[in-house]
Amino acid sequence: MSSRRDEAADALGAEMKIDSVSWSDLPETEADLYVNATPVGSSDADPPAIPERVLDNRPLVFDC
């Protein structure tokens, strides 16, 4: 669980009994799946939904 607001990720992670990762540390993770559950990225003017470095060395990306 990660969020641009670390306190939000910590709270939801605690509620769901899962670990949270700070947004700045997200590019260092090695998850098999990243899910964007926000409307960020739906407009061309939006910033990337996840830090672009997360996608380094990951040749397959799926966005729905």
Secondary structure as GFF3:
##gff-version 3
##sequence-region A 1 64
A	DSSP	alpha_helix	6	16	.	.	.	ID=ss1
A	DSSP	three_ten_helix	23	28	.	.	.	ID=ss2
A	DSSP	three_ten_helix	52	55	.	.	.	ID=ss3
###
